[in-house]
Amino acid sequence: MNLNENASKILKDIFAGRKIKLIDNLIFSISKGKANGWSIGNKLRNRVYGKRNYISSEKILFIGGSPRSGTNLLQSLIRTFDGIGGVYPEVCLFQDIKEEEFLNEFGLNKNEIIKAKKEADDDIIKLSEIVLKQYKKKNKINLITLNAPKQGIFIDELFKYFPESKFIFMIRDGRDAAVSMKGYHGFSIDQGTKIWTVSMNSRIKVKDKENYMEIKYEDLVNFSIREMLRVSKFLGISMPSKDKIFNFFRKTKSEELKKISALHEKQLSKPIYNTSIGRWKKDMNEEDKRIFKKIAGDILIREGYEKDNNW
């Protein structure tokens, strides 16, 4: 590969591929971690990724929420329902669906990828519909779940382009989410708190939609059967047996888990546990608490995790 070809590839990666998340991080840094920095970076990436002129009739179950809020666990539990399937790498259609590695995950070979892209004519909504229909047909499923926490900041757009779809938003105590983001993503408490804030506020405008529901992480791990019954009613399908739900980790193939992080692989390879609830109590120092209260103390109260800021 000569210098010009290499430069061209780098530019393509930055402006049309997953490496464009460098721009996300740059905007987040320039904004000094301001609440909208992460959101703006992601939304900018959406705008340069591909055209969206198509409205799809495809029914999709989107799962999103704050990072580190249990979206992977929820998807794993929902996959125990008959006729439902999904891939494990987190997929945000607006940002990932054109990438060959993701198209391979959906079972398309090289010729199918070329054909699908040609038929879609660079419209990422049309491409998504083609890919998901083929995936459902090959795997003999009726409904596909797509999990990516950041989808939570695109809910209104997802409903616009996929009006027949449904969305489940995962909520978690922001303090636990922030310390988990610090350990997993390397974010500061300040950054993790602001990302949680953006996520929590992004879904306010769709809360009353009938094709939208919320689940708290704490309820999911403590009252799994009750929450799965809510999901079954929301989706209009029968709930699997309790044994099937509690043994969700036995259905997940090891090769699937290798496609996600080592931490996720460890978490999804064993039964449901609730030991991560309240981890902020040992992982947050007084300065961390002060920062969180200043940024998101009122949201923590609004979401019912505290009555006031005296914690």
C-alpha positions in Angstrom: 0.0 0.0 0.0 1.6 3.3 -1.1 1.5 6.6 0.9 -1.6 8.0 -1.0 -3.5 4.7 -0.5 -2.6 4.6 3.1 -3.7 8.2 3.7 -6.9 7.5 1.8 -7.7 4.5 4.0 -7.0 6.5 7.2 -9.3 9.3 6.1 -12.0 6.7 5.2 -11.6 5.1 8.6 -11.9 8.5 10.4 -14.9 9.9 8.5 -16.9 6.8 7.6 -15.9 4.0 10.0 -15.8 3.1 13.6 -12.6 5.0 14.1 -14.6 8.2 13.8 -15.1 7.8 17.5 -11.8 9.6 17.7 -13.9 12.7 16.8 -16.3 11.8 19.6 -13.4 11.8 22.1 -12.0 14.9 20.6 -15.2 16.8 21.0 -15.6 15.4 24.5 -12.1 16.6 25.4 -12.6 20.1 23.8 -15.9 20.5 25.7 -13.9 19.6 28.8 -16.3 16.8 29.5 -19.4 19.0 29.3 -22.7 17.2 29.5 -23.4 17.5 25.7 -19.8 16.7 24.5 -20.4 12.9 24.3 -23.8 13.4 22.7 -22.6 15.9 20.2 -19.7 13.7 19.1 -22.0 10.8 18.5 -24.6 12.8 16.7 -22.0 14.4 14.5 -20.8 10.9 13.6 -24.4 10.0 12.6 -24.6 12.9 10.2 -21.5 12.0 8.2 -22.1 8.2 8.2 -24.7 7.9 5.5 -28.0 9.2 4.1 -31.3 8.4 5.7 -34.2 8.9 3.3 -35.9 5.6 3.9 -38.6 4.7 6.5 -38.5 1.1 7.4 -41.5 -1.1 8.4 -39.1 -3.6 10.1 -39.9 -4.4 13.7 -36.8 -4.2 15.9 -36.4 -4.3 19.7 -33.8 -1.7 20.5 -32.1 -1.8 23.9 -30.2 1.2 25.2 -29.5 3.4 28.3 -26.6 4.7 30.2 -23.3 2.8 29.6 -22.8 0.2 32.3 -26.5 -0.1 33.1 -27.1 -3.8 32.3 -28.1 -3.7 28.6 -26.1 -6.8 27.8 -27.8 -8.7 30.7 -31.2 -7.6 29.5 -30.5 -8.7 25.9 -29.3 -12.1 27.2 -32.4 -12.6 29.2 -34.7 -11.6 26.3 -32.9 -14.0 24.0 -34.4 -16.8 26.1 -37.8 -15.9 24.6 -38.9 -18.1 21.7 -38.5 -16.4 18.3 -36.1 -13.7 19.5 -32.5 -13.4 18.6 -29.7 -10.9 18.3 -25.9 -10.5 18.0 -23.6 -9.8 20.9 -21.3 -7.1 19.6 -23.0 -3.8 20.5 -24.5 -2.5 17.3 -25.8 1.1 16.8 -27.3 1.1 13.3 -26.6 4.7 12.6 -22.8 4.2 13.2 -21.9 0.5 12.7 -24.2 -1.2 10.2 -22.0 -0.4 7.1 -18.9 -1.9 8.6 -18.0 -5.3 7.1 -17.2 -6.8 10.5 -20.7 -6.2 11.7 -22.3 -7.3 8.4 -20.4 -10.5 8.9 -21.9 -10.9 12.3 -25.3 -10.8 10.7 -24.3 -13.7 8.5 -23.7 -12.0 5.2 -21.0 -13.3 3.0 -18.9 -11.0 0.7 -21.2 -11.3 -2.3 -24.3 -10.7 -0.1 -22.6 -7.6 1.4 -21.9 -6.1 -2.0 -25.5 -6.8 -3.2 -27.0 -5.4 0.0 -25.0 -2.2 -0.2 -25.8 -1.7 -3.9 -29.5 -2.2 -3.2 -29.5 0.2 -0.3 -27.7 2.9 -2.4 -25.9 4.2 0.7 -29.1 4.6 2.7 -28.2 3.2 6.1 -31.9 2.6 7.0 -32.5 0.6 3.9 -29.3 -1.3 4.4 -30.3 -2.1 8.0 -33.6 -3.4 6.8 -32.0 -5.7 4.2 -29.4 -7.0 6.6 -31.9 -7.7 9.4 -34.4 -9.4 7.2 -31.7 -11.8 6.0 -30.5 -12.4 9.5 -34.0 -13.2 10.7 -34.7 -15.5 7.8 -31.4 -17.4 8.2 -31.9 -17.8 12.0 -35.6 -18.5 11.8 -36.5 -15.8 14.3 -39.4 -13.3 14.4 -37.8 -10.4 16.2 -34.3 -9.2 16.5 -32.8 -7.3 19.4 -30.1 -4.7 18.9 -28.2 -3.6 22.0 -26.0 -0.5 22.3 -26.2 1.8 25.3 -25.7 4.9 23.2 -28.9 4.1 21.3 -30.5 5.9 24.2 -29.5 9.3 22.9 -31.0 8.5 19.5 -34.4 7.2 20.6 -36.4 9.8 18.7 -34.4 9.2 15.5 -34.8 5.4 15.8 -38.6 5.8 16.2 -38.6 8.1 13.2 -36.9 5.7 10.8 -38.2 2.4 12.4 -41.7 3.5 13.6 -42.9 -0.1 14.1 -40.1 -0.8 16.5 -39.9 -0.9 20.3 -37.3 0.4 22.8 -36.4 -0.7 26.3 -34.3 1.8 28.2 -32.1 0.5 31.1 -31.7 2.7 34.1 -29.2 2.3 36.9 -28.2 4.3 40.0 -26.0 6.9 38.5 -23.4 6.6 41.2 -22.9 2.9 40.4 -22.9 3.6 36.7 -20.3 6.4 37.1 -17.9 4.2 39.1 -18.4 1.3 36.7 -17.6 3.6 33.7 -14.5 4.7 35.6 -13.3 1.1 36.0 -14.4 -0.1 32.6 -14.0 2.9 30.2 -11.4 4.8 32.2 -13.7 7.9 32.5 -13.3 10.2 35.4 -16.2 10.4 37.9 -16.9 13.8 36.4 -17.2 12.4 32.8 -19.1 9.3 33.8 -21.6 11.4 35.7 -22.1 13.7 32.8 -22.6 10.8 30.4 -25.2 9.3 32.8 -26.9 12.7 32.9 -27.1 13.0 29.1 -28.5 9.4 28.9 -31.1 10.0 31.6 -32.3 13.2 30.0 -32.3 11.9 26.4 -35.4 9.7 27.0 -37.6 12.2 28.7 -39.3 13.2 25.4 -40.4 9.6 24.6 -41.4 8.3 28.0 -45.1 8.4 27.2 -44.8 6.5 23.9 -46.6 3.1 23.9 -43.7 1.5 22.1 -41.2 2.5 24.9 -40.6 1.0 28.3 -38.0 1.3 31.1 -36.4 -1.2 33.4 -34.2 -0.4 36.4 -31.1 -2.5 36.7 -31.7 -3.1 40.4 -35.2 -4.5 39.6 -33.8 -6.6 36.8 -31.4 -8.5 39.0 -33.5 -8.6 42.1 -36.9 -9.3 40.5 -36.0 -10.9 37.3 -39.2 -12.9 36.7 -41.4 -9.9 37.4 -39.4 -7.7 35.0 -39.4 -10.4 32.3 -43.2 -10.7 32.7 -43.4 -6.9 32.0 -41.2 -7.4 29.0 -43.4 -10.2 27.7 -46.5 -8.0 28.0 -44.7 -5.2 26.3 -43.7 -7.4 23.4 -47.0 -9.2 23.3 -45.4 -12.7 23.4 -45.3 -15.5 26.0 -42.7 -15.5 28.7 -40.4 -18.5 28.9 -40.2 -20.7 32.0 -38.5 -19.5 35.1 -35.8 -22.1 34.7 -35.1 -20.9 31.2 -34.7 -17.3 32.3 -32.5 -18.1 35.3 -30.3 -20.4 33.2 -29.9 -17.8 30.4 -26.1 -18.1 30.6 -26.3 -21.7 29.5 -27.9 -20.7 26.2 -25.1 -18.3 25.3 -22.4 -19.9 23.3 -18.8 -19.2 24.4 -17.9 -18.1 20.8 -20.5 -15.4 21.0 -19.2 -14.1 24.3 -15.7 -13.9 22.8 -17.0 -11.2 20.5 -17.5 -8.8 23.5 -15.2 -7.7 26.2 -13.6 -10.0 28.8 -15.6 -8.3 31.5 -18.9 -8.8 29.7 -17.9 -12.4 29.0 -17.3 -13.0 32.7 -20.6 -11.4 33.7 -22.7 -13.2 31.2 -21.2 -16.6 31.8 -22.8 -17.0 35.2 -26.2 -16.7 37.0 -27.8 -13.3 37.7 -26.1 -11.6 40.7 -26.8 -8.3 42.6 -23.5 -7.7 44.2 -22.8 -4.7 42.0 -25.7 -2.7 43.5 -24.4 0.0 45.8 -20.7 -0.4 44.8 -20.4 3.4 44.8 -20.5 3.2 48.7 -17.0 1.7 48.7 -15.7 3.1 45.4 -16.6 6.8 45.8 -14.6 9.1 48.0 -16.0 12.3 49.4 -14.7 14.4 46.4 -16.4 12.0 44.0 -19.6 12.3 45.9 -19.3 16.1 45.8 -18.8 16.1 42.1 -21.7 13.8 41.5 -24.1 15.8 43.6 -23.1 19.0 41.9 -23.7 17.6 38.4 -26.5 15.1 38.9 -27.8 15.2 42.4 -31.2 16.4 41.3 -31.5 13.7 38.7 -30.7 11.0 41.2 -33.5 12.3 43.3 -35.8 12.6 40.3 -35.2 9.0 39.4 -36.0 7.9 42.9 -32.6 6.7 44.1 -32.4 9.3 47.0 -34.8 11.7 48.7 -32.3 14.5 49.0 -28.5 15.1 48.7 -27.7 14.0 52.2 -26.0 10.8 51.3 
